[in-house]
Amino acid sequence: MTAAHRPLSWRGRIRRPASPTSASRRASSWVSSTRGGKIWYDRCNFGRRYVHCVLINYPAAEKRQWDALVTRVSRTLSGG
């Protein structure tokens, strides 16, 4: 994995809403924020050959209904 493809460098290149919450571990990176009445969630898992990502936007008013689905989807990602 080159420096350009590591989670921390990737996270610095993406456009994201103001005041995001974010985290990064060796093999994954995620960013979440609220903007314009929507929740914005982006997660990528990094493997040796592939990057698997998911981007989900949903109404902030429906957060409780979406939480379980977003968690389930994010856990299905693998690094490849």
KASUL-V12749 format. One record per helix or strand. SS is the DSSP state (H for helix, E for strand). FROM is the first residue (numbers start at 1). LEN is the number of residues. Records with the same first field share a line. If there is no record, write none. Layout:
SS = FROM-LEN, FROM-LEN
This chain:
H = 3-3, 7-7, 60-17
E = 21-4, 28-8, 38-9, 51-9
